[in-house]
């Protein structure tokens, strides 16, 4: 991963994970958080790319915007692929 590549904050993911972990003493290692950040970065990047392709399939090209409907259309296959 390039140093200039934007990604999720490990601290943010740690906080989100703590919200769903049943045992408050559960922690993730620094390496695990780094891998989770990379996974989420790739997931979001792929979702945006597929949604952008979906806009080309529809007449939404004039607006040049990704709408919620575009994400909804690609979500099922995206979840299966990941």
N, CA, C and O atoms as a Maestro MAE file, in Angstrom:
{
 s_m_m2io_version
 :::
 2.0.0
}

f_m_ct {
 s_m_title
 :::
 protein
 m_atom[328] {
  # First column is atom index #
  i_m_mmod_type
  r_m_x_coord
  r_m_y_coord
  r_m_z_coord
  i_m_residue_number
  s_m_chain_name
  s_m_pdb_residue_name
  s_m_pdb_atom_name
  i_m_atomic_number
  :::
  1 25 0.845 -1.175 0.000 1 A "UNK " " N  " 7
  2 3 0.000 0.000 0.000 1 A "UNK " " CA " 6
  3 2 0.885 1.231 0.000 1 A "UNK " " C  " 6
  4 15 1.862 1.294 0.747 1 A "UNK " " O  " 8
  5 25 0.557 2.204 -0.823 2 A "UNK " " N  " 7
  6 3 1.300 3.450 -0.936 2 A "UNK " " CA " 6
  7 2 1.039 4.326 0.289 2 A "UNK " " C  " 6
  8 15 -0.065 4.323 0.834 2 A "UNK " " O  " 8
  9 25 2.048 5.068 0.717 3 A "UNK " " N  " 7
  10 3 1.899 5.926 1.899 3 A "UNK " " CA " 6
  11 2 0.884 7.042 1.667 3 A "UNK " " C  " 6
  12 15 0.310 7.564 2.622 3 A "UNK " " O  " 8
  13 25 0.659 7.412 0.402 4 A "UNK " " N  " 7
  14 3 -0.284 8.486 0.087 4 A "UNK " " CA " 6
  15 2 -1.727 7.996 -0.037 4 A "UNK " " C  " 6
  16 15 -2.645 8.806 -0.162 4 A "UNK " " O  " 8
  17 25 -1.933 6.693 -0.003 5 A "UNK " " N  " 7
  18 3 -3.260 6.128 -0.148 5 A "UNK " " CA " 6
  19 2 -4.082 6.379 1.110 5 A "UNK " " C  " 6
  20 15 -3.654 6.076 2.224 5 A "UNK " " O  " 8
  21 25 -5.262 6.935 0.909 6 A "UNK " " N  " 7
  22 3 -6.145 7.186 2.048 6 A "UNK " " CA " 6
  23 2 -6.784 5.873 2.471 6 A "UNK " " C  " 6
  24 15 -7.100 5.023 1.638 6 A "UNK " " O  " 8
  25 25 -6.965 5.722 3.756 7 A "UNK " " N  " 7
  26 3 -7.559 4.499 4.287 7 A "UNK " " CA " 6
  27 2 -8.314 4.824 5.570 7 A "UNK " " C  " 6
  28 15 -8.374 5.981 5.987 7 A "UNK " " O  " 8
  29 25 -8.876 3.821 6.177 8 A "UNK " " N  " 7
  30 3 -9.606 4.002 7.423 8 A "UNK " " CA " 6
  31 2 -8.624 4.092 8.581 8 A "UNK " " C  " 6
  32 15 -7.520 3.552 8.516 8 A "UNK " " O  " 8
  33 25 -9.026 4.761 9.612 9 A "UNK " " N  " 7
  34 3 -8.199 4.898 10.802 9 A "UNK " " CA " 6
  35 2 -8.305 3.631 11.656 9 A "UNK " " C  " 6
  36 15 -9.414 3.192 11.963 9 A "UNK " " O  " 8
  37 25 -7.175 3.038 12.043 10 A "UNK " " N  " 7
  38 3 -7.241 1.860 12.914 10 A "UNK " " CA " 6
  39 2 -7.950 2.149 14.237 10 A "UNK " " C  " 6
  40 15 -8.630 1.279 14.781 10 A "UNK " " O  " 8
  41 25 -7.796 3.350 14.746 11 A "UNK " " N  " 7
  42 3 -8.460 3.710 16.002 11 A "UNK " " CA " 6
  43 2 -9.975 3.717 15.834 11 A "UNK " " C  " 6
  44 15 -10.708 3.298 16.729 11 A "UNK " " O  " 8
  45 25 -10.435 4.194 14.687 12 A "UNK " " N  " 7
  46 3 -11.874 4.210 14.412 12 A "UNK " " CA " 6
  47 2 -12.416 2.789 14.335 12 A "UNK " " C  " 6
  48 15 -13.456 2.480 14.918 12 A "UNK " " O  " 8
  49 25 -11.707 1.928 13.613 13 A "UNK " " N  " 7
  50 3 -12.157 0.536 13.519 13 A "UNK " " CA " 6
  51 2 -12.135 -0.153 14.875 13 A "UNK " " C  " 6
  52 15 -13.038 -0.926 15.193 13 A "UNK " " O  " 8
  53 25 -11.115 0.120 15.673 14 A "UNK " " N  " 7
  54 3 -11.043 -0.452 17.019 14 A "UNK " " CA " 6
  55 2 -12.268 -0.036 17.829 14 A "UNK " " C  " 6
  56 15 -12.850 -0.851 18.546 14 A "UNK " " O  " 8
  57 25 -12.655 1.224 17.715 15 A "UNK " " N  " 7
  58 3 -13.833 1.721 18.444 15 A "UNK " " CA " 6
  59 2 -15.113 1.048 17.963 15 A "UNK " " C  " 6
  60 15 -15.980 0.707 18.768 15 A "UNK " " O  " 8
  61 25 -15.229 0.859 16.662 16 A "UNK " " N  " 7
  62 3 -16.414 0.199 16.106 16 A "UNK " " CA " 6
  63 2 -16.455 -1.253 16.566 16 A "UNK " " C  " 6
  64 15 -17.506 -1.755 16.968 16 A "UNK " " O  " 8
  65 25 -15.310 -1.924 16.506 17 A "UNK " " N  " 7
  66 3 -15.257 -3.318 16.955 17 A "UNK " " CA " 6
  67 2 -15.652 -3.439 18.418 17 A "UNK " " C  " 6
  68 15 -16.360 -4.375 18.790 17 A "UNK " " O  " 8
  69 25 -15.207 -2.512 19.249 18 A "UNK " " N  " 7
  70 3 -15.531 -2.562 20.675 18 A "UNK " " CA " 6
  71 2 -17.038 -2.465 20.917 18 A "UNK " " C  " 6
  72 15 -17.546 -3.001 21.901 18 A "UNK " " O  " 8
  73 25 -17.743 -1.788 20.026 19 A "UNK " " N  " 7
  74 3 -19.190 -1.655 20.173 19 A "UNK " " CA " 6
  75 2 -19.914 -2.992 20.026 19 A "UNK " " C  " 6
  76 15 -20.975 -3.194 20.617 19 A "UNK " " O  " 8
  77 25 -19.345 -3.901 19.241 20 A "UNK " " N  " 7
  78 3 -20.037 -5.157 18.974 20 A "UNK " " CA " 6
  79 2 -19.449 -6.346 19.724 20 A "UNK " " C  " 6
  80 15 -20.090 -7.394 19.800 20 A "UNK " " O  " 8
  81 25 -18.252 -6.214 20.275 21 A "UNK " " N  " 7
  82 3 -17.665 -7.312 21.033 21 A "UNK " " CA " 6
  83 2 -18.367 -7.447 22.367 21 A "UNK " " C  " 6
  84 15 -18.586 -6.454 23.061 21 A "UNK " " O  " 8
  85 25 -18.719 -8.664 22.728 22 A "UNK " " N  " 7
  86 3 -19.424 -8.922 23.979 22 A "UNK " " CA " 6
  87 2 -18.514 -8.748 25.191 22 A "UNK " " C  " 6
  88 15 -18.946 -8.238 26.224 22 A "UNK " " O  " 8
  89 25 -17.263 -9.168 25.069 23 A "UNK " " N  " 7
  90 3 -16.297 -9.046 26.160 23 A "UNK " " CA " 6
  91 2 -15.544 -7.721 26.004 23 A "UNK " " C  " 6
  92 15 -14.859 -7.508 25.003 23 A "UNK " " O  " 8
  93 25 -15.669 -6.847 26.980 24 A "UNK " " N  " 7
  94 3 -15.044 -5.521 26.888 24 A "UNK " " CA " 6
  95 2 -13.517 -5.580 26.919 24 A "UNK " " C  " 6
  96 15 -12.857 -4.593 26.594 24 A "UNK " " O  " 8
  97 25 -12.951 -6.717 27.303 25 A "UNK " " N  " 7
  98 3 -11.499 -6.867 27.341 25 A "UNK " " CA " 6
  99 2 -10.907 -7.347 26.017 25 A "UNK " " C  " 6
  100 15 -9.687 -7.436 25.881 25 A "UNK " " O  " 8
  101 25 -11.760 -7.656 25.043 26 A "UNK " " N  " 7
  102 3 -11.283 -8.120 23.749 26 A "UNK " " CA " 6
  103 2 -10.597 -6.976 23.019 26 A "UNK " " C  " 6
  104 15 -11.091 -5.849 22.983 26 A "UNK " " O  " 8
  105 25 -9.438 -7.297 22.436 27 A "UNK " " N  " 7
  106 3 -8.684 -6.290 21.693 27 A "UNK " " CA " 6
  107 2 -8.176 -6.902 20.405 27 A "UNK " " C  " 6
  108 15 -8.037 -8.120 20.298 27 A "UNK " " O  " 8
  109 25 -7.902 -6.058 19.435 28 A "UNK " " N  " 7
  110 3 -7.316 -6.504 18.171 28 A "UNK " " CA " 6
  111 2 -5.876 -6.014 18.119 28 A "UNK " " C  " 6
  112 15 -5.571 -4.911 18.572 28 A "UNK " " O  " 8
  113 25 -5.005 -6.828 17.572 29 A "UNK " " N  " 7
  114 3 -3.604 -6.425 17.453 29 A "UNK " " CA " 6
  115 2 -3.464 -5.339 16.396 29 A "UNK " " C  " 6
  116 15 -4.363 -5.127 15.582 29 A "UNK " " O  " 8
  117 25 -2.348 -4.668 16.417 30 A "UNK " " N  " 7
  118 3 -2.082 -3.601 15.447 30 A "UNK " " CA " 6
  119 2 -2.100 -4.157 14.025 30 A "UNK " " C  " 6
  120 15 -2.631 -3.522 13.114 30 A "UNK " " O  " 8
  121 25 -1.518 -5.348 13.835 31 A "UNK " " N  " 7
  122 3 -1.509 -5.965 12.502 31 A "UNK " " CA " 6
  123 2 -2.916 -6.311 12.033 31 A "UNK " " C  " 6
  124 15 -3.246 -6.121 10.862 31 A "UNK " " O  " 8
  125 25 -3.739 -6.815 12.933 32 A "UNK " " N  " 7
  126 3 -5.118 -7.156 12.580 32 A "UNK " " CA " 6
  127 2 -5.900 -5.905 12.181 32 A "UNK " " C  " 6
  128 15 -6.673 -5.934 11.223 32 A "UNK " " O  " 8
  129 25 -5.704 -4.820 12.903 33 A "UNK " " N  " 7
  130 3 -6.387 -3.569 12.565 33 A "UNK " " CA " 6
  131 2 -5.908 -3.022 11.230 33 A "UNK " " C  " 6
  132 15 -6.700 -2.498 10.447 33 A "UNK " " O  " 8
  133 25 -4.605 -3.144 10.971 34 A "UNK " " N  " 7
  134 3 -4.060 -2.684 9.689 34 A "UNK " " CA " 6
  135 2 -4.677 -3.469 8.535 34 A "UNK " " C  " 6
  136 15 -5.042 -2.887 7.514 34 A "UNK " " O  " 8
  137 25 -4.796 -4.791 8.691 35 A "UNK " " N  " 7
  138 3 -5.413 -5.621 7.657 35 A "UNK " " CA " 6
  139 2 -6.889 -5.290 7.478 35 A "UNK " " C  " 6
  140 15 -7.387 -5.267 6.353 35 A "UNK " " O  " 8
  141 25 -7.589 -5.035 8.571 36 A "UNK " " N  " 7
  142 3 -9.007 -4.655 8.480 36 A "UNK " " CA " 6
  143 2 -9.167 -3.333 7.742 36 A "UNK " " C  " 6
  144 15 -10.080 -3.178 6.932 36 A "UNK " " O  " 8
  145 25 -8.285 -2.386 8.019 37 A "UNK " " N  " 7
  146 3 -8.325 -1.091 7.330 37 A "UNK " " CA " 6
  147 2 -8.131 -1.282 5.830 37 A "UNK " " C  " 6
  148 15 -8.832 -0.664 5.028 37 A "UNK " " O  " 8
  149 25 -7.187 -2.131 5.454 38 A "UNK " " N  " 7
  150 3 -6.942 -2.395 4.034 38 A "UNK " " CA " 6
  151 2 -8.140 -3.090 3.401 38 A "UNK " " C  " 6
  152 15 -8.521 -2.758 2.279 38 A "UNK " " O  " 8
  153 25 -8.735 -4.041 4.098 39 A "UNK " " N  " 7
  154 3 -9.913 -4.728 3.576 39 A "UNK " " CA " 6
  155 2 -11.052 -3.742 3.336 39 A "UNK " " C  " 6
  156 15 -11.669 -3.759 2.271 39 A "UNK " " O  " 8
  157 25 -11.336 -2.889 4.310 40 A "UNK " " N  " 7
  158 3 -12.415 -1.919 4.155 40 A "UNK " " CA " 6
  159 2 -12.117 -0.917 3.046 40 A "UNK " " C  " 6
  160 15 -13.027 -0.496 2.331 40 A "UNK " " O  " 8
  161 25 -10.843 -0.530 2.897 41 A "UNK " " N  " 7
  162 3 -10.463 0.382 1.816 41 A "UNK " " CA " 6
  163 2 -10.744 -0.264 0.463 41 A "UNK " " C  " 6
  164 15 -11.312 0.373 -0.425 41 A "UNK " " O  " 8
  165 25 -10.348 -1.528 0.303 42 A "UNK " " N  " 7
  166 3 -10.594 -2.234 -0.952 42 A "UNK " " CA " 6
  167 2 -12.083 -2.437 -1.199 42 A "UNK " " C  " 6
  168 15 -12.552 -2.301 -2.329 42 A "UNK " " O  " 8
  169 25 -12.822 -2.759 -0.150 43 A "UNK " " N  " 7
  170 3 -14.259 -2.974 -0.276 43 A "UNK " " CA " 6
  171 2 -14.965 -1.708 -0.748 43 A "UNK " " C  " 6
  172 15 -15.781 -1.751 -1.669 43 A "UNK " " O  " 8
  173 25 -14.650 -0.589 -0.119 44 A "UNK " " N  " 7
  174 3 -15.298 0.679 -0.480 44 A "UNK " " CA " 6
  175 2 -14.880 1.103 -1.886 44 A "UNK " " C  " 6
  176 15 -15.707 1.584 -2.661 44 A "UNK " " O  " 8
  177 25 -13.621 0.930 -2.210 45 A "UNK " " N  " 7
  178 3 -13.136 1.277 -3.543 45 A "UNK " " CA " 6
  179 2 -13.858 0.467 -4.618 45 A "UNK " " C  " 6
  180 15 -14.271 1.015 -5.641 45 A "UNK " " O  " 8
  181 25 -14.008 -0.826 -4.387 46 A "UNK " " N  " 7
  182 3 -14.717 -1.690 -5.333 46 A "UNK " " CA " 6
  183 2 -16.191 -1.299 -5.430 46 A "UNK " " C  " 6
  184 15 -16.755 -1.298 -6.525 46 A "UNK " " O  " 8
  185 25 -16.814 -0.973 -4.314 47 A "UNK " " N  " 7
  186 3 -18.222 -0.564 -4.324 47 A "UNK " " CA " 6
  187 2 -18.410 0.707 -5.142 47 A "UNK " " C  " 6
  188 15 -19.358 0.808 -5.922 47 A "UNK " " O  " 8
  189 25 -17.522 1.671 -4.972 48 A "UNK " " N  " 7
  190 3 -17.634 2.925 -5.724 48 A "UNK " " CA " 6
  191 2 -17.418 2.675 -7.210 48 A "UNK " " C  " 6
  192 15 -18.133 3.231 -8.044 48 A "UNK " " O  " 8
  193 25 -16.433 1.841 -7.547 49 A "UNK " " N  " 7
  194 3 -16.167 1.549 -8.953 49 A "UNK " " CA " 6
  195 2 -17.359 0.858 -9.611 49 A "UNK " " C  " 6
  196 15 -17.755 1.216 -10.720 49 A "UNK " " O  " 8
  197 25 -17.923 -0.124 -8.929 50 A "UNK " " N  " 7
  198 3 -19.082 -0.828 -9.498 50 A "UNK " " CA " 6
  199 2 -20.295 0.080 -9.595 50 A "UNK " " C  " 6
  200 15 -21.045 0.004 -10.568 50 A "UNK " " O  " 8
  201 25 -20.501 0.931 -8.612 51 A "UNK " " N  " 7
  202 3 -21.635 1.852 -8.656 51 A "UNK " " CA " 6
  203 2 -21.448 2.858 -9.793 51 A "UNK " " C  " 6
  204 15 -22.419 3.236 -10.449 51 A "UNK " " O  " 8
  205 25 -20.215 3.290 -10.028 52 A "UNK " " N  " 7
  206 3 -19.948 4.207 -11.138 52 A "UNK " " CA " 6
  207 2 -20.264 3.535 -12.472 52 A "UNK " " C  " 6
  208 15 -20.819 4.163 -13.373 52 A "UNK " " O  " 8
  209 25 -19.909 2.263 -12.593 53 A "UNK " " N  " 7
  210 3 -20.256 1.520 -13.811 53 A "UNK " " CA " 6
  211 2 -21.767 1.402 -13.955 53 A "UNK " " C  " 6
  212 15 -22.291 1.426 -15.069 53 A "UNK " " O  " 8
  213 25 -22.461 1.277 -12.847 54 A "UNK " " N  " 7
  214 3 -23.918 1.180 -12.869 54 A "UNK " " CA " 6
  215 2 -24.542 2.474 -13.373 54 A "UNK " " C  " 6
  216 15 -25.579 2.442 -14.035 54 A "UNK " " O  " 8
  217 25 -23.925 3.609 -13.070 55 A "UNK " " N  " 7
  218 3 -24.457 4.883 -13.560 55 A "UNK " " CA " 6
  219 2 -24.371 4.953 -15.080 55 A "UNK " " C  " 6
  220 15 -25.214 5.573 -15.727 55 A "UNK " " O  " 8
  221 25 -23.340 4.307 -15.651 56 A "UNK " " N  " 7
  222 3 -23.200 4.301 -17.104 56 A "UNK " " CA " 6
  223 2 -24.261 3.439 -17.764 56 A "UNK " " C  " 6
  224 15 -24.677 3.713 -18.890 56 A "UNK " " O  " 8
  225 25 -24.703 2.395 -17.066 57 A "UNK " " N  " 7
  226 3 -25.739 1.509 -17.600 57 A "UNK " " CA " 6
  227 2 -27.069 2.257 -17.664 57 A "UNK " " C  " 6
  228 15 -27.864 2.044 -18.580 57 A "UNK " " O  " 8
  229 25 -27.305 3.125 -16.695 58 A "UNK " " N  " 7
  230 3 -28.552 3.892 -16.643 58 A "UNK " " CA " 6
  231 2 -28.367 5.221 -17.347 58 A "UNK " " C  " 6
  232 15 -27.309 5.487 -17.917 58 A "UNK " " O  " 8
  233 25 -29.390 6.051 -17.306 59 A "UNK " " N  " 7
  234 3 -29.325 7.378 -17.909 59 A "UNK " " CA " 6
  235 2 -28.744 8.406 -16.956 59 A "UNK " " C  " 6
  236 15 -28.874 9.605 -17.205 59 A "UNK " " O  " 8
  237 25 -28.117 7.984 -15.886 60 A "UNK " " N  " 7
  238 3 -27.615 8.907 -14.873 60 A "UNK " " CA " 6
  239 2 -26.294 9.555 -15.247 60 A "UNK " " C  " 6
  240 15 -25.747 10.337 -14.470 60 A "UNK " " O  " 8
  241 25 -25.778 9.244 -16.414 61 A "UNK " " N  " 7
  242 3 -24.476 9.769 -16.818 61 A "UNK " " CA " 6
  243 2 -24.505 11.290 -16.902 61 A "UNK " " C  " 6
  244 15 -23.489 11.940 -16.658 61 A "UNK " " O  " 8
  245 25 -25.652 11.865 -17.241 62 A "UNK " " N  " 7
  246 3 -25.740 13.312 -17.362 62 A "UNK " " CA " 6
  247 2 -25.436 13.992 -16.032 62 A "UNK " " C  " 6
  248 15 -24.799 15.045 -16.006 62 A "UNK " " O  " 8
  249 25 -25.882 13.403 -14.937 63 A "UNK " " N  " 7
  250 3 -25.677 14.009 -13.623 63 A "UNK " " CA " 6
  251 2 -24.274 13.757 -13.097 63 A "UNK " " C  " 6
  252 15 -23.774 14.515 -12.266 63 A "UNK " " O  " 8
  253 25 -23.631 12.684 -13.583 64 A "UNK " " N  " 7
  254 3 -22.270 12.350 -13.162 64 A "UNK " " CA " 6
  255 2 -22.180 12.156 -11.654 64 A "UNK " " C  " 6
  256 15 -21.223 12.593 -11.015 64 A "UNK " " O  " 8
  257 25 -23.200 11.489 -11.092 65 A "UNK " " N  " 7
  258 3 -23.258 11.245 -9.641 65 A "UNK " " CA " 6
  259 2 -23.654 9.810 -9.366 65 A "UNK " " C  " 6
  260 15 -24.428 9.206 -10.108 65 A "UNK " " O  " 8
  261 25 -23.117 9.286 -8.301 66 A "UNK " " N  " 7
  262 3 -23.526 7.967 -7.824 66 A "UNK " " CA " 6
  263 2 -24.629 8.189 -6.792 66 A "UNK " " C  " 6
  264 15 -24.449 8.916 -5.815 66 A "UNK " " O  " 8
  265 25 -25.753 7.561 -7.025 67 A "UNK " " N  " 7
  266 3 -26.891 7.678 -6.117 67 A "UNK " " CA " 6
  267 2 -27.035 6.394 -5.307 67 A "UNK " " C  " 6
  268 15 -26.395 5.386 -5.610 67 A "UNK " " O  " 8
  269 25 -27.863 6.434 -4.295 68 A "UNK " " N  " 7
  270 3 -28.100 5.279 -3.437 68 A "UNK " " CA " 6
  271 2 -28.605 4.094 -4.260 68 A "UNK " " C  " 6
  272 15 -28.241 2.950 -3.985 68 A "UNK " " O  " 8
  273 25 -29.430 4.357 -5.255 69 A "UNK " " N  " 7
  274 3 -29.970 3.277 -6.084 69 A "UNK " " CA " 6
  275 2 -28.865 2.501 -6.782 69 A "UNK " " C  " 6
  276 15 -28.966 1.284 -6.942 69 A "UNK " " O  " 8
  277 25 -27.805 3.199 -7.200 70 A "UNK " " N  " 7
  278 3 -26.698 2.525 -7.873 70 A "UNK " " CA " 6
  279 2 -25.986 1.568 -6.909 70 A "UNK " " C  " 6
  280 15 -25.622 0.452 -7.282 70 A "UNK " " O  " 8
  281 25 -25.798 2.014 -5.689 71 A "UNK " " N  " 7
  282 3 -25.180 1.144 -4.684 71 A "UNK " " CA " 6
  283 2 -26.082 -0.036 -4.356 71 A "UNK " " C  " 6
  284 15 -25.599 -1.153 -4.166 71 A "UNK " " O  " 8
  285 25 -27.383 0.202 -4.289 72 A "UNK " " N  " 7
  286 3 -28.315 -0.880 -3.996 72 A "UNK " " CA " 6
  287 2 -28.288 -1.945 -5.087 72 A "UNK " " C  " 6
  288 15 -28.432 -3.132 -4.796 72 A "UNK " " O  " 8
  289 25 -28.105 -1.534 -6.327 73 A "UNK " " N  " 7
  290 3 -28.099 -2.487 -7.438 73 A "UNK " " CA " 6
  291 2 -26.864 -3.383 -7.439 73 A "UNK " " C  " 6
  292 15 -26.936 -4.530 -7.882 73 A "UNK " " O  " 8
  293 25 -25.741 -2.880 -6.954 74 A "UNK " " N  " 7
  294 3 -24.506 -3.664 -6.995 74 A "UNK " " CA " 6
  295 2 -24.226 -4.402 -5.685 74 A "UNK " " C  " 6
  296 15 -23.338 -5.252 -5.631 74 A "UNK " " O  " 8
  297 25 -24.964 -4.089 -4.649 75 A "UNK " " N  " 7
  298 3 -24.639 -4.590 -3.316 75 A "UNK " " CA " 6
  299 2 -24.688 -6.114 -3.200 75 A "UNK " " C  " 6
  300 15 -23.791 -6.705 -2.599 75 A "UNK " " O  " 8
  301 25 -25.709 -6.760 -3.756 76 A "UNK " " N  " 7
  302 3 -25.822 -8.216 -3.632 76 A "UNK " " CA " 6
  303 2 -24.607 -8.928 -4.201 76 A "UNK " " C  " 6
  304 15 -24.019 -9.783 -3.538 76 A "UNK " " O  " 8
  305 25 -24.229 -8.583 -5.425 77 A "UNK " " N  " 7
  306 3 -23.089 -9.241 -6.048 77 A "UNK " " CA " 6
  307 2 -21.786 -8.875 -5.347 77 A "UNK " " C  " 6
  308 15 -20.888 -9.709 -5.226 77 A "UNK " " O  " 8
  309 25 -21.681 -7.642 -4.890 78 A "UNK " " N  " 7
  310 3 -20.483 -7.220 -4.162 78 A "UNK " " CA " 6
  311 2 -20.284 -8.039 -2.896 78 A "UNK " " C  " 6
  312 15 -19.170 -8.467 -2.595 78 A "UNK " " O  " 8
  313 25 -21.360 -8.254 -2.162 79 A "UNK " " N  " 7
  314 3 -21.271 -9.040 -0.937 79 A "UNK " " CA " 6
  315 2 -20.907 -10.495 -1.236 79 A "UNK " " C  " 6
  316 15 -20.171 -11.117 -0.471 79 A "UNK " " O  " 8
  317 25 -21.410 -11.030 -2.324 80 A "UNK " " N  " 7
  318 3 -21.042 -12.397 -2.705 80 A "UNK " " CA " 6
  319 2 -19.572 -12.492 -3.102 80 A "UNK " " C  " 6
  320 15 -18.910 -13.488 -2.812 80 A "UNK " " O  " 8
  321 25 -19.069 -11.466 -3.760 81 A "UNK " " N  " 7
  322 3 -17.683 -11.483 -4.219 81 A "UNK " " CA " 6
  323 2 -16.694 -11.306 -3.068 81 A "UNK " " C  " 6
  324 15 -15.578 -11.822 -3.119 81 A "UNK " " O  " 8
  325 25 -17.103 -10.579 -2.037 82 A "UNK " " N  " 7
  326 3 -16.197 -10.375 -0.907 82 A "UNK " " CA " 6
  327 2 -16.503 -11.385 0.152 82 A "UNK " " C  " 6
  328 15 -15.857 -11.396 1.199 82 A "UNK " " O  " 8
  :::
 }
 m_bond[327] {
  # First column is bond index #
  i_m_from
  i_m_to
  i_m_order
  :::
  1 1 2 1
  2 2 3 1
  3 3 4 2
  4 3 5 1
  5 5 6 1
  6 6 7 1
  7 7 8 2
  8 7 9 1
  9 9 10 1
  10 10 11 1
  11 11 12 2
  12 11 13 1
  13 13 14 1
  14 14 15 1
  15 15 16 2
  16 15 17 1
  17 17 18 1
  18 18 19 1
  19 19 20 2
  20 19 21 1
  21 21 22 1
  22 22 23 1
  23 23 24 2
  24 23 25 1
  25 25 26 1
  26 26 27 1
  27 27 28 2
  28 27 29 1
  29 29 30 1
  30 30 31 1
  31 31 32 2
  32 31 33 1
  33 33 34 1
  34 34 35 1
  35 35 36 2
  36 35 37 1
  37 37 38 1
  38 38 39 1
  39 39 40 2
  40 39 41 1
  41 41 42 1
  42 42 43 1
  43 43 44 2
  44 43 45 1
  45 45 46 1
  46 46 47 1
  47 47 48 2
  48 47 49 1
  49 49 50 1
  50 50 51 1
  51 51 52 2
  52 51 53 1
  53 53 54 1
  54 54 55 1
  55 55 56 2
  56 55 57 1
  57 57 58 1
  58 58 59 1
  59 59 60 2
  60 59 61 1
  61 61 62 1
  62 62 63 1
  63 63 64 2
  64 63 65 1
  65 65 66 1
  66 66 67 1
  67 67 68 2
  68 67 69 1
  69 69 70 1
  70 70 71 1
  71 71 72 2
  72 71 73 1
  73 73 74 1
  74 74 75 1
  75 75 76 2
  76 75 77 1
  77 77 78 1
  78 78 79 1
  79 79 80 2
  80 79 81 1
  81 81 82 1
  82 82 83 1
  83 83 84 2
  84 83 85 1
  85 85 86 1
  86 86 87 1
  87 87 88 2
  88 87 89 1
  89 89 90 1
  90 90 91 1
  91 91 92 2
  92 91 93 1
  93 93 94 1
  94 94 95 1
  95 95 96 2
  96 95 97 1
  97 97 98 1
  98 98 99 1
  99 99 100 2
  100 99 101 1
  101 101 102 1
  102 102 103 1
  103 103 104 2
  104 103 105 1
  105 105 106 1
  106 106 107 1
  107 107 108 2
  108 107 109 1
  109 109 110 1
  110 110 111 1
  111 111 112 2
  112 111 113 1
  113 113 114 1
  114 114 115 1
  115 115 116 2
  116 115 117 1
  117 117 118 1
  118 118 119 1
  119 119 120 2
  120 119 121 1
  121 121 122 1
  122 122 123 1
  123 123 124 2
  124 123 125 1
  125 125 126 1
  126 126 127 1
  127 127 128 2
  128 127 129 1
  129 129 130 1
  130 130 131 1
  131 131 132 2
  132 131 133 1
  133 133 134 1
  134 134 135 1
  135 135 136 2
  136 135 137 1
  137 137 138 1
  138 138 139 1
  139 139 140 2
  140 139 141 1
  141 141 142 1
  142 142 143 1
  143 143 144 2
  144 143 145 1
  145 145 146 1
  146 146 147 1
  147 147 148 2
  148 147 149 1
  149 149 150 1
  150 150 151 1
  151 151 152 2
  152 151 153 1
  153 153 154 1
  154 154 155 1
  155 155 156 2
  156 155 157 1
  157 157 158 1
  158 158 159 1
  159 159 160 2
  160 159 161 1
  161 161 162 1
  162 162 163 1
  163 163 164 2
  164 163 165 1
  165 165 166 1
  166 166 167 1
  167 167 168 2
  168 167 169 1
  169 169 170 1
  170 170 171 1
  171 171 172 2
  172 171 173 1
  173 173 174 1
  174 174 175 1
  175 175 176 2
  176 175 177 1
  177 177 178 1
  178 178 179 1
  179 179 180 2
  180 179 181 1
  181 181 182 1
  182 182 183 1
  183 183 184 2
  184 183 185 1
  185 185 186 1
  186 186 187 1
  187 187 188 2
  188 187 189 1
  189 189 190 1
  190 190 191 1
  191 191 192 2
  192 191 193 1
  193 193 194 1
  194 194 195 1
  195 195 196 2
  196 195 197 1
  197 197 198 1
  198 198 199 1
  199 199 200 2
  200 199 201 1
  201 201 202 1
  202 202 203 1
  203 203 204 2
  204 203 205 1
  205 205 206 1
  206 206 207 1
  207 207 208 2
  208 207 209 1
  209 209 210 1
  210 210 211 1
  211 211 212 2
  212 211 213 1
  213 213 214 1
  214 214 215 1
  215 215 216 2
  216 215 217 1
  217 217 218 1
  218 218 219 1
  219 219 220 2
  220 219 221 1
  221 221 222 1
  222 222 223 1
  223 223 224 2
  224 223 225 1
  225 225 226 1
  226 226 227 1
  227 227 228 2
  228 227 229 1
  229 229 230 1
  230 230 231 1
  231 231 232 2
  232 231 233 1
  233 233 234 1
  234 234 235 1
  235 235 236 2
  236 235 237 1
  237 237 238 1
  238 238 239 1
  239 239 240 2
  240 239 241 1
  241 241 242 1
  242 242 243 1
  243 243 244 2
  244 243 245 1
  245 245 246 1
  246 246 247 1
  247 247 248 2
  248 247 249 1
  249 249 250 1
  250 250 251 1
  251 251 252 2
  252 251 253 1
  253 253 254 1
  254 254 255 1
  255 255 256 2
  256 255 257 1
  257 257 258 1
  258 258 259 1
  259 259 260 2
  260 259 261 1
  261 261 262 1
  262 262 263 1
  263 263 264 2
  264 263 265 1
  265 265 266 1
  266 266 267 1
  267 267 268 2
  268 267 269 1
  269 269 270 1
  270 270 271 1
  271 271 272 2
  272 271 273 1
  273 273 274 1
  274 274 275 1
  275 275 276 2
  276 275 277 1
  277 277 278 1
  278 278 279 1
  279 279 280 2
  280 279 281 1
  281 281 282 1
  282 282 283 1
  283 283 284 2
  284 283 285 1
  285 285 286 1
  286 286 287 1
  287 287 288 2
  288 287 289 1
  289 289 290 1
  290 290 291 1
  291 291 292 2
  292 291 293 1
  293 293 294 1
  294 294 295 1
  295 295 296 2
  296 295 297 1
  297 297 298 1
  298 298 299 1
  299 299 300 2
  300 299 301 1
  301 301 302 1
  302 302 303 1
  303 303 304 2
  304 303 305 1
  305 305 306 1
  306 306 307 1
  307 307 308 2
  308 307 309 1
  309 309 310 1
  310 310 311 1
  311 311 312 2
  312 311 313 1
  313 313 314 1
  314 314 315 1
  315 315 316 2
  316 315 317 1
  317 317 318 1
  318 318 319 1
  319 319 320 2
  320 319 321 1
  321 321 322 1
  322 322 323 1
  323 323 324 2
  324 323 325 1
  325 325 326 1
  326 326 327 1
  327 327 328 2
  :::
 }
}
